[in-house]
Amino acid sequence: MGEMMQRGVYVLLMISIARILGVGEFGKFQFALALVSLFALFSDMGISDIIPREFSRSPLKERDFPSLLSLKLLFALGTFVGMVALSFLVTQDLAIRHAILVLTLFLIFRNFLSLFFAFFQARQRMHYEALLKGVHGGVLLVVGMLVLWKAPSLANVSYGYLLATFAALVASLVFFHVRIRPLSLEWNRPVWIRYLKSSLPIGFASLMGGVYLYFSSALLGYWGYVREVGWYNAAFQLAGAAFLGASLVALAFVPALSKAWAKSQEELRRIWSHFLSVMVVLALPLVVGGFSLAPKLVDFLYGSSYARAIPVLEVFSLIIGFYFLYLPFGVLLVVSNKEKKYFLCQFVGAVSYILLSLIGIPFFGLQGAVGATVGGYAILLILGILFARNFTPTRIVAPDFLRVVLAASISALLMGIALGHPIFSSFHVIVVGLVGLGIYFTFLLFFYRVHLWSFSRV
């Protein structure tokens, strides 16, 4: 719940920042944030990801926490120094350079929070994690909205993010020190080396994932396409909101898939096929709805100055579908103990995306960034399918799954035809969206009734 609230706050704030600051300033903010987000991943390098696993297996390893805290501090200092140097290389705009430094501190503080959250997960104290994430999200929302109301500017918004996160970090430090265990620092190189051997592959995988989220924005800004960064991210924020829903669905299936892997291949196939079918059913209305409602969504959320984001969102509706379909294959590789294949899939996909961006953006600007993003996600999906097919025992295409695809595709097509009718042109986008979903699921229910498809048969 805390994670959902935090993600929701980020999306709401981004939409508000885009509307109030305007395309140019929003583009500067997103350029700085994308650049910092990409390189701030080096301030963690997977340490927060392996703590729950290591500490839960052996509670005695909690005595390594002071050493990991010191390692995290060294990573943070290195990241900040690197970003100071990089800020002088990527832009001559003093406002953007200032925002880069402030947002670097923001993300370093946020990454420190993730270290404490990992400790709570290891102790099965997720309610503490949810509480502190909720506090962080609430403070960020209040501070962010106050800044946008009273003194909206690139610098003030950046400082708002920093102030809210610093307050949440202080609260977490006090809470941890009083309720969990006293805080201290230890400089133990053998402990660092032992944990880094496990964390570095995960850290590099996170870096590959960060490429998909931030590289195009950073490269657009570097080449001077600042307004284009604003239009690009106005559309990408909406796609990212759909990504959150997909990730939550995936998290719900992971425990069942892990148990099925240990139990039987047939059980794994059945649950995984169910997972893939659910993702298809959820993806198709989002793809069709995103394309059909893009003009209304952009105008409602951002205003007329973001009109050039409309065709971007229409194209980005495809990456929503690609991401939804990729997740079952990526999860299958992980639960089948094919982590190295999963990392290789991520690496090859990220390198392909980088090459597409380097080719497209300098020559075609916004269109090149959009093409690289769609191409990158399409390549990732294709790689996921190929890797899962060749390195896992699960049968990918089955007759029952094809029935699901057929039923969902027909329902989505009818939904798209209905949304394109002139009768809906004067209705609010929320009303039209709800009507579209009603049409889609009505036809799905009809197909279920006539036994064209059924999850119970998957």
C-alpha positions as CSV (number, residue, x, y, z in Angstrom):
1,M,0.0,0.0,0.0
2,G,2.8,2.4,0.8
3,E,4.5,1.6,-2.5
4,M,1.3,2.3,-4.4
5,M,0.8,5.6,-2.6
6,Q,4.4,6.7,-3.3
7,R,4.1,5.8,-7.0
8,G,0.8,7.5,-7.2
9,V,2.2,10.7,-5.6
10,Y,5.1,10.7,-8.2
11,V,2.6,10.5,-11.1
12,L,0.3,13.2,-9.7
13,L,3.2,15.5,-9.0
14,M,4.7,15.0,-12.4
15,I,1.4,15.9,-14.1
16,S,1.0,19.0,-11.8
17,I,4.6,20.1,-12.6
18,A,4.0,19.7,-16.3
19,R,0.8,21.8,-16.2
20,I,2.1,24.6,-14.0
21,L,5.7,24.9,-15.2
22,G,5.0,24.6,-18.9
23,V,6.6,22.5,-21.6
24,G,10.1,24.2,-21.5
25,E,10.6,24.1,-17.7
26,F,9.1,20.7,-17.4
27,G,11.5,19.5,-20.1
28,K,14.4,20.9,-18.1
29,F,13.2,19.2,-14.9
30,Q,12.8,15.9,-16.7
31,F,16.2,16.1,-18.4
32,A,17.9,16.7,-15.0
33,L,15.8,14.0,-13.3
34,A,16.4,11.4,-16.0
35,L,20.2,12.0,-16.1
36,V,20.4,11.8,-12.3
37,S,18.1,8.8,-12.1
38,L,20.3,6.9,-14.6
39,F,23.6,7.5,-12.8
40,A,22.1,7.5,-9.2
41,L,21.7,3.7,-9.7
42,F,25.4,3.5,-9.0
43,S,24.7,4.7,-5.4
44,D,23.1,1.3,-4.6
45,M,24.4,-1.4,-7.0
46,G,21.9,-4.0,-5.8
47,I,22.8,-3.8,-2.1
48,S,19.2,-3.1,-1.1
49,D,18.0,-6.0,-3.2
50,I,20.1,-8.7,-1.6
51,I,19.7,-7.6,2.1
52,P,16.2,-9.2,2.4
53,R,17.5,-12.5,1.1
54,E,20.7,-12.6,3.1
55,F,19.3,-11.4,6.4
56,S,16.2,-13.5,6.3
57,R,18.3,-16.6,5.7
58,S,20.6,-15.9,8.6
59,P,19.6,-13.3,11.2
60,L,23.1,-13.2,12.4
61,K,24.1,-11.4,9.2
62,E,22.3,-8.4,10.6
63,R,25.6,-7.5,12.2
64,D,26.9,-6.7,8.7
65,F,24.4,-3.8,8.4
66,P,26.8,-1.1,9.8
67,S,29.3,-2.2,7.1
68,L,26.7,-2.1,4.4
69,L,25.6,1.3,5.6
70,S,29.2,2.6,5.3
71,L,29.5,1.0,1.8
72,K,26.3,2.8,0.8
73,L,27.8,6.0,2.1
74,L,30.9,5.6,-0.1
75,F,28.8,4.8,-3.1
76,A,26.7,8.0,-2.4
77,L,29.8,10.2,-2.1
78,G,31.2,8.8,-5.4
79,T,27.9,9.3,-7.2
80,F,27.6,12.9,-6.0
81,V,31.2,13.7,-7.1
82,G,30.6,12.1,-10.4
83,M,27.4,14.0,-11.0
84,V,29.1,17.3,-10.1
85,A,31.7,16.6,-12.8
86,L,29.1,15.3,-15.3
87,S,26.8,18.3,-14.9
88,F,29.6,20.5,-16.4
89,L,29.9,18.3,-19.4
90,V,26.2,17.7,-20.4
91,T,24.9,21.3,-20.2
92,Q,25.8,24.9,-20.1
93,D,22.4,25.9,-18.7
94,L,23.1,27.0,-15.1
95,A,19.5,26.3,-14.0
96,I,19.6,22.7,-15.3
97,R,23.1,22.2,-13.8
98,H,21.8,23.4,-10.4
99,A,18.7,21.1,-10.7
100,I,21.0,18.2,-11.4
101,L,23.0,18.7,-8.2
102,V,19.9,19.1,-6.1
103,L,18.1,16.1,-7.6
104,T,21.3,14.0,-7.1
105,L,21.0,14.6,-3.4
106,F,17.3,13.8,-3.6
107,L,17.9,10.4,-5.2
108,I,20.8,9.6,-2.9
109,F,18.6,10.2,0.1
110,R,15.9,8.1,-1.4
111,N,18.3,5.3,-2.1
112,F,19.3,5.4,1.6
113,L,15.7,5.0,2.5
114,S,15.6,1.8,0.4
115,L,18.4,0.3,2.6
116,F,16.2,0.6,5.7
117,F,13.2,-0.7,3.8
118,A,15.2,-3.8,2.8
119,F,16.0,-4.4,6.5
120,F,12.3,-4.2,7.3
121,Q,11.6,-6.8,4.6
122,A,14.2,-9.2,5.9
123,R,12.5,-9.0,9.4
124,Q,9.0,-9.4,7.8
125,R,8.1,-5.9,9.2
126,M,6.5,-4.7,5.9
127,H,4.1,-2.5,7.9
128,Y,7.0,-0.4,9.0
129,E,8.1,-0.1,5.3
130,A,4.5,0.8,4.3
131,L,4.3,3.4,7.1
132,L,7.5,5.2,6.2
133,K,6.8,5.1,2.5
134,G,3.4,6.6,3.2
135,V,5.0,9.3,5.3
136,H,7.5,10.0,2.5
137,G,4.7,10.1,-0.1
138,G,2.5,12.3,2.0
139,V,5.3,14.8,2.8
140,L,6.4,14.9,-0.8
141,L,2.8,15.6,-2.0
142,V,2.3,18.4,0.5
143,V,5.6,20.1,-0.1
144,G,5.4,19.6,-3.8
145,M,1.9,21.1,-4.1
146,L,2.9,24.0,-1.8
147,V,5.8,24.8,-4.0
148,L,3.8,24.7,-7.1
149,W,1.1,26.9,-5.5
150,K,3.3,29.5,-3.9
151,A,6.6,29.7,-5.9
152,P,6.6,27.4,-9.0
153,S,10.0,27.2,-10.6
154,L,12.5,24.6,-11.7
155,A,14.8,25.3,-8.7
156,N,12.0,25.4,-6.1
157,V,10.5,22.1,-7.3
158,S,13.9,20.4,-7.2
159,Y,14.4,21.7,-3.6
160,G,10.9,20.5,-2.7
161,Y,11.8,17.0,-3.7
162,L,15.0,17.2,-1.7
163,L,13.4,18.7,1.4
164,A,10.6,16.1,1.5
165,T,13.0,13.2,1.1
166,F,15.5,14.5,3.6
167,A,12.6,14.8,6.2
168,A,11.5,11.3,5.4
169,L,15.2,10.0,5.8
170,V,15.6,11.8,9.1
171,A,12.4,10.3,10.4
172,S,13.5,6.8,9.2
173,L,16.9,7.2,10.8
174,V,15.3,8.1,14.2
175,F,12.7,5.4,13.9
176,F,15.3,2.7,13.0
177,H,17.7,3.8,15.7
178,V,15.1,3.8,18.5
179,R,12.8,0.9,17.5
180,I,15.0,-1.5,15.5
181,R,18.7,-1.3,16.4
182,P,21.3,1.5,17.1
183,L,22.9,2.9,14.1
184,S,26.6,2.8,13.6
185,L,29.2,2.6,10.8
186,E,31.9,-0.1,10.3
187,W,34.5,-0.1,7.6
188,N,34.9,-3.8,6.9
189,R,36.2,-4.5,3.4
190,P,35.7,-8.4,3.5
191,V,32.0,-7.8,4.2
192,W,31.8,-5.3,1.3
193,I,33.5,-7.8,-1.1
194,R,31.3,-10.7,0.0
195,Y,28.0,-8.7,-0.5
196,L,29.2,-7.1,-3.7
197,K,29.8,-10.4,-5.4
198,S,26.1,-11.1,-5.0
199,S,24.8,-7.6,-5.5
200,L,26.7,-6.4,-8.6
201,P,24.8,-8.6,-11.1
202,I,21.5,-7.3,-9.7
203,G,22.8,-3.7,-9.7
204,F,23.8,-4.0,-13.4
205,A,20.4,-5.5,-14.2
206,S,18.8,-2.5,-12.5
207,L,21.0,-0.2,-14.5
208,M,19.8,-2.0,-17.7
209,G,16.2,-1.4,-16.6
210,G,17.0,2.2,-15.9
211,V,18.1,2.6,-19.5
212,Y,14.6,2.0,-20.7
213,L,13.2,4.6,-18.3
214,Y,15.7,7.4,-18.6
215,F,18.1,7.1,-21.5
216,S,16.0,8.7,-24.2
217,S,15.1,11.7,-22.0
218,A,18.8,12.2,-21.0
219,L,19.9,12.0,-24.6
220,L,17.2,14.3,-25.9
221,G,18.2,16.9,-23.3
222,Y,21.9,16.5,-24.1
223,W,21.2,17.3,-27.8
224,G,19.3,20.4,-26.9
225,Y,15.7,19.0,-27.4
226,V,14.5,20.4,-24.1
227,R,10.9,21.0,-25.1
228,E,10.8,17.6,-26.7
229,V,11.8,16.1,-23.4
230,G,8.7,17.7,-21.9
231,W,6.4,16.2,-24.6
232,Y,8.1,12.8,-24.5
233,N,7.7,12.5,-20.7
234,A,4.2,13.8,-20.6
235,A,3.3,10.7,-22.6
236,F,5.7,8.4,-20.9
237,Q,4.3,9.3,-17.4
238,L,0.9,7.9,-18.5
239,A,2.5,4.7,-19.9
240,G,4.5,4.4,-16.6
241,A,1.3,4.5,-14.6
242,A,0.2,1.4,-16.6
243,F,3.6,-0.2,-15.9
244,L,2.9,0.0,-12.2
245,G,-0.3,-1.9,-12.6
246,A,1.5,-4.6,-14.6
247,S,4.2,-4.9,-12.0
248,L,1.7,-5.3,-9.2
249,V,-0.1,-8.1,-11.1
250,A,3.3,-9.8,-11.6
251,L,4.2,-9.6,-7.9
252,A,0.9,-11.4,-7.1
253,F,1.9,-14.3,-9.3
254,V,5.5,-14.7,-8.3
255,P,4.9,-16.7,-5.0
256,A,2.6,-19.2,-6.7
257,L,5.0,-19.6,-9.6
258,S,7.9,-20.2,-7.3
259,K,6.0,-22.9,-5.4
260,A,4.8,-24.5,-8.6
261,W,8.4,-24.7,-9.9
262,A,9.4,-26.8,-6.9
263,K,6.2,-28.9,-7.1
264,S,5.7,-29.9,-10.8
265,Q,6.2,-28.6,-14.3
266,E,2.6,-29.1,-15.1
267,E,1.5,-26.9,-12.2
268,L,4.0,-24.3,-13.3
269,R,2.7,-24.4,-16.9
270,R,-0.9,-24.0,-15.7
271,I,-0.3,-21.1,-13.4
272,W,2.1,-19.4,-15.9
273,S,-0.4,-19.7,-18.7
274,H,-3.0,-18.2,-16.4
275,F,-0.6,-15.3,-15.7
276,L,0.0,-14.7,-19.4
277,S,-3.7,-14.8,-20.2
278,V,-4.4,-12.2,-17.5
279,M,-1.8,-9.9,-18.9
280,V,-3.2,-10.2,-22.4
281,V,-6.7,-9.4,-21.1
282,L,-5.4,-6.4,-19.2
283,A,-3.1,-5.1,-21.9
284,L,-5.4,-5.0,-24.9
285,P,-7.9,-2.5,-23.5
286,L,-5.1,-0.2,-22.3
287,V,-3.4,-0.3,-25.8
288,V,-6.7,0.4,-27.6
289,G,-7.9,2.9,-25.0
290,G,-4.5,4.7,-24.9
291,F,-4.5,5.1,-28.7
292,S,-8.2,6.1,-28.9
293,L,-8.3,8.5,-26.0
294,A,-4.8,10.1,-26.4
295,P,-6.1,13.5,-27.6
296,K,-8.6,13.8,-24.7
297,L,-6.2,12.5,-22.1
298,V,-3.4,14.9,-23.0
299,D,-5.7,17.9,-23.2
300,F,-7.4,17.0,-19.9
301,L,-4.2,16.3,-17.9
302,Y,-1.7,18.7,-19.5
303,G,-3.5,21.3,-21.6
304,S,-3.2,22.5,-25.2
305,S,0.5,23.3,-25.0
306,Y,1.2,19.6,-24.9
307,A,-0.6,18.8,-28.1
308,R,2.6,17.4,-29.6
309,A,2.5,14.7,-26.9
310,I,-0.7,13.3,-28.4
311,P,0.9,11.3,-31.2
312,V,3.7,10.2,-28.8
313,L,1.1,8.8,-26.4
314,E,-0.7,7.1,-29.3
315,V,2.5,5.3,-30.2
316,F,3.4,4.6,-26.6
317,S,0.2,2.7,-26.2
318,L,2.2,-0.1,-28.0
319,I,4.9,-0.2,-25.4
320,I,2.2,-0.7,-22.7
321,G,1.2,-3.9,-24.5
322,F,4.9,-4.9,-25.0
323,Y,5.6,-4.5,-21.3
324,F,2.6,-6.3,-20.1
325,L,3.4,-9.3,-22.4
326,Y,7.1,-9.3,-21.5
327,L,6.6,-9.6,-17.8
328,P,5.4,-13.2,-17.7
329,F,8.4,-14.3,-19.7
330,G,10.8,-12.3,-17.6
331,V,9.3,-13.7,-14.4
332,L,9.3,-17.2,-15.8
333,L,13.1,-17.0,-16.3
334,V,13.6,-15.8,-12.8
335,V,11.5,-18.4,-11.0
336,S,13.1,-21.1,-13.2
337,N,16.5,-20.2,-11.7
338,K,17.6,-18.7,-15.0
339,E,18.7,-15.4,-13.5
340,K,21.8,-15.2,-15.8
341,K,19.6,-15.6,-18.9
342,Y,17.3,-13.0,-17.5
343,F,20.2,-10.6,-17.0
344,L,21.5,-11.4,-20.5
345,C,18.0,-10.7,-21.9
346,Q,17.9,-7.3,-20.1
347,F,21.5,-6.5,-21.2
348,V,21.0,-7.2,-24.9
349,G,17.7,-5.4,-24.9
350,A,19.2,-2.3,-23.2
351,V,22.2,-2.2,-25.6
352,S,19.8,-2.4,-28.5
353,Y,17.8,0.4,-27.1
354,I,20.9,2.5,-26.5
355,L,22.0,2.0,-30.1
356,L,18.6,2.9,-31.5
357,S,18.6,6.1,-29.4
358,L,22.1,7.0,-30.5
359,I,21.1,6.6,-34.1
360,G,17.6,8.1,-34.0
361,I,17.7,11.1,-31.5
362,P,20.6,13.2,-33.0
363,F,19.0,13.1,-36.5
364,F,15.2,12.9,-35.8
365,G,14.8,14.4,-32.3
366,L,11.5,13.5,-30.7
367,Q,10.5,11.1,-33.4
368,G,13.8,9.3,-33.0
369,A,13.3,8.9,-29.3
370,V,9.8,7.6,-29.7
371,G,11.0,5.1,-32.4
372,A,13.9,4.0,-30.2
373,T,11.6,3.5,-27.2
374,V,9.1,1.4,-29.1
375,G,11.8,-0.6,-30.8
376,G,13.6,-1.2,-27.5
377,Y,10.5,-2.6,-25.8
378,A,9.7,-4.7,-28.9
379,I,13.2,-6.2,-28.9
380,L,12.9,-6.9,-25.1
381,L,9.6,-8.7,-25.7
382,I,11.1,-10.8,-28.5
383,L,14.1,-11.7,-26.4
384,G,11.9,-12.6,-23.5
385,I,9.9,-15.0,-25.7
386,L,13.0,-16.6,-27.2
387,F,14.8,-17.0,-23.9
388,A,11.8,-18.5,-22.2
389,R,11.2,-20.8,-25.1
390,N,14.8,-22.1,-25.2
391,F,15.7,-22.1,-21.5
392,T,12.5,-23.0,-19.6
393,P,10.3,-26.1,-19.9
394,T,7.0,-24.2,-20.2
395,R,5.0,-24.5,-23.4
396,I,4.3,-21.0,-24.5
397,V,1.5,-21.4,-27.1
398,A,-1.4,-23.5,-26.2
399,P,-4.9,-23.8,-27.7
400,D,-6.6,-22.4,-24.6
401,F,-4.3,-19.4,-24.6
402,L,-5.1,-18.7,-28.3
403,R,-8.8,-18.6,-27.4
404,V,-8.1,-16.0,-24.8
405,V,-6.1,-13.9,-27.3
406,L,-8.9,-14.2,-29.8
407,A,-11.6,-13.2,-27.4
408,A,-9.7,-10.3,-25.9
409,S,-8.7,-9.1,-29.4
410,I,-12.3,-9.1,-30.7
411,S,-13.5,-7.3,-27.5
412,A,-10.7,-4.7,-27.8
413,L,-11.5,-4.2,-31.5
414,L,-15.2,-3.6,-30.7
415,M,-14.2,-1.2,-27.9
416,G,-12.0,0.8,-30.3
417,I,-14.7,1.0,-32.9
418,A,-17.2,2.2,-30.2
419,L,-14.8,4.8,-28.8
420,G,-14.2,6.2,-32.3
421,H,-17.9,7.0,-32.8
422,P,-18.7,10.8,-33.0
423,I,-21.3,10.4,-30.3
424,F,-18.5,10.3,-27.7
425,S,-16.6,13.4,-28.9
426,S,-18.4,15.8,-26.5
427,F,-18.1,13.5,-23.4
428,H,-15.4,13.8,-20.7
429,V,-12.5,11.5,-21.1
430,I,-13.2,9.7,-17.9
431,V,-16.8,8.9,-19.0
432,V,-15.6,7.7,-22.4
433,G,-12.9,5.6,-20.7
434,L,-15.4,3.9,-18.4
435,V,-17.8,3.3,-21.2
436,G,-15.0,1.7,-23.3
437,L,-14.0,-0.6,-20.4
438,G,-17.7,-1.5,-20.0
439,I,-17.9,-2.5,-23.6
440,Y,-14.7,-4.5,-23.5
441,F,-15.6,-6.5,-20.4
442,T,-19.2,-7.0,-21.5
443,F,-18.0,-8.7,-24.7
444,L,-15.4,-10.7,-22.7
445,L,-18.2,-11.9,-20.4
446,F,-20.3,-12.8,-23.5
447,F,-17.4,-14.9,-24.9
448,Y,-17.0,-16.6,-21.5
449,R,-20.7,-17.5,-21.4
450,V,-20.5,-19.1,-24.9
451,H,-17.3,-21.0,-23.8
452,L,-15.1,-19.3,-26.4
453,W,-12.6,-18.9,-23.6
454,S,-12.3,-19.6,-20.0
455,F,-9.6,-19.1,-17.4
456,S,-10.6,-22.4,-15.8
457,R,-9.4,-24.2,-18.9
458,V,-6.0,-22.4,-19.1
